[in-house]
């Protein structure tokens, strides 16, 4: 904890640290570098001293995106014989419906491994980051609200209606284009006339009433296709 004293644990195989970000953030108008004696630099210095004391095989750092400071942190770790790889990630590519850019620096103790092994491990780290990527499978509301929250339920219902409306609008255009291509008639629905007043042939009465507009329109296209091929499907069979 920043500003508190605590016994140093050991031995350590893996150290994971997220040093203070307040001085490194691009949103801070009074941002400070690592050497400026701010909270971010002090907590990083403390982490470096801990690493010197315990020599973990792997050290992992996480913080906001700030190229100058990440270059500085990598240089400091290189000075104490650690090989480092820096990966920039965005949470929206790792299962969360939020854009939040962060950097991770994975450092390996160069005194314990041969360079050829380190190069192999660094390549594997990049591969792991790629394999972990997946788009968010839940909307942001699911992370912020209970499943039965009235606001969430209302939003879900609104989105469902909007999607259905958009799909029908897209279908209308495709269906109209199909009828025009087959019969050279832009607006006619000569089989059911459902867009004016539903008028269904007697032999179709069992199958058609109650069907949604998209289904009725599909029957119109099937009828137009039959006429285009040279027969009237109302009396075929």
N, C-alpha and C positions, 0 to 999 in steps of 0.2 A: 504494500500500500504506500502511495506517495507520502513522504514526510514521516513515516513510522519506522521504527526499528523492529526487526524480527530475526530470529536465528536463521542462519543459512543452512538449507537442507543439503543433503548429499548422501551418497553419490547420485548424479543425475544423468540419465540417458538422453532424455528429450526435454528441452525447455521451450515453452510457448509463451511469448510475451506480446502484449499489446500496449506499448508505452503511450503515455498521455498524448492526445492528438491536438489539444487546443492551440498550441503554438504553430503547428504544422499545417493547419487547415487553410485552404485558399479562401475560405469565407471570413477568416479573421483579418481585419484591417491592420491589426498590430502583430502580425505573425513574426515569429522569431526562428532563427536557424538553430541547429543542434548546439552550436558553440555559444549561443547568446545567453546561456544561464537561465532559460525559462523552464517551465514544468516539463515540457516534452524532452528537452535536452538533458535535464537532470535525471528523469526516469530512464532514459536510454543509457546514460553514463552508469547508473546503478546496475542496469542489466548487464552491461559490458563487464563490470567488476565481478558480478556473480558468475558470468561465463568464464572469466579468467580463473576464478577460484575453484569451480567445479568441473570445467572442461566437458560439458555434455557432448555426446556424439552428434546430436542434431539440435539446432536452435531455430525456432520459427518465430518470425516477427510479422505482425499485422498492423496496418495503419492507413491513414488517408493517402490519397494519391498526391505526391509532391516530389517531382523528379530530383530536384536538387538535394533534398534531405535523404532520399533513398540512396542516391549515389554516395552521399557522405556516410550513411550507415554501413553500406557495403564496404566502403574503404576502411572503416574502423574495424569491421569484422575480418577483413583481409589482413590487416596489421597483426592480428592475434592468431593468424594461421587458420582461418576458416574459408572454405570455398562456398560461394553464395550464388543463388539463382533467384531472380525477382520475377514474380508473375502478377500481372494486373488483371483483376476480375471484376465483373459486374454481377450483382446478386440476381438480376433478371435472367441470367443464363444458368443459374444454379437453383432453380426451384422456387424462388421467391418473387412475387409480383411487385417488384420495386427496383428502381434504378439506383444503385448505390455502389459506386466505384471504390475499390480498395486494392491495396497492394499487399502481397505476401512475399517475404524473403525467407527462403529456406537455406540454412547454413550447415555445412558439414565440416567436422573437425578434420583438417587436412593432415594432421599428425598421425592419425589412426588408419588411414586408408591410402592405398596407392592411387595416383592420379587417374589411371585408366579406370579404376572402380568408381571414382567420383564422377567421371564423365558419363559413365553408364547410369549412375543413380540420378544425375541431373536430367538426363534424357527421359528417364522413367517418370520423374516428377512432372514434366511437361505432358507426358502421355496420360498420367493420372488426372491432371486438371482437365484435359479434353474429355476423358471418359466420364467425369463427374458432371459435365454440363447436361442440363435438361431444362426445357421451358417450364414455367410455373404451371402446375396442374390445377390450382385453385385461385380464384380471384382474391384481390386484396381484402374484400369485405369479410372473407372467411377467417382471416387472421385477426381482424379487429372486432368482430361482433359474434355473439352467440348464434348458434344455428337457427334458433327460433326467434331471433330479434325481429320485431315488426319492420324496422327499416330495411333489414336484409331481405326479408320475404317480399316486401313491396318492390325492392330493386330487382330481385330475381324475376318477379312476375312481369315487370315493365320490360326487362331485357328480352324475355321470352316472346312477348307480344311484338316487340320491335323486330326481332329476328324473323318471326313468322311473316310479318308484313313485308320486310325486305325480300324474303325468299319469294313471296307471291308476286311482288313487283318485278323481280327478275324473271319469274316464270311467264308472266303476261307478255313481256317483250319477246321471249323465246317462242312462245306459242303463237303470237301474232305473226312473227317472221316465218314460222313453219307453215301456217295456213296460207300466207301470201305466196310462199315459194311453190306450194302445191296447187293452189287454185287461183292465184293472182287476185285474191280478194282480201283486202286489208282487215276489215272489221267483222265480216259475216261469220256468224256461228249458226249455220243453216241446219244443223242436226237438232240441237236442243233449244236454240235461241235463248239460252239462260241469262244472257246479259241484259235482255229487254224484259221478257216474260217467259218463264220456263215453259216450253212446249215440247213434250217428249213423245216420240212415237209409241203407240200402244204396246208393241212387243218389247219395248225397253223399260216399261214402267216399273217392273219389279226390281230392276237393278240400279236405276238411276236416282230416284228421289232420296234426299238426305245426303247425297254425296257433296263433298266440298267443291268449290269452284275449280280448283286445280284438276280434280278428277273429271269434271264435266268438260273442261277444256281439252283434256287428253283424249276424251272420246271424240271431240270435234276434230282433232288432228288425225286420229285413226280413221275417221270417216273421210276426211279430205284425202288421206293417202290412198284409201280404197278407190275413191272416185278418180284420182289421178292415174291409178293402175287400170281403170276401165270397167269397174263394176260398182254397184250400189250395195254396200254391206247391210243396208236396212232390210234387204230382201234376199240376202245371199245365205245359203246354207241348206 
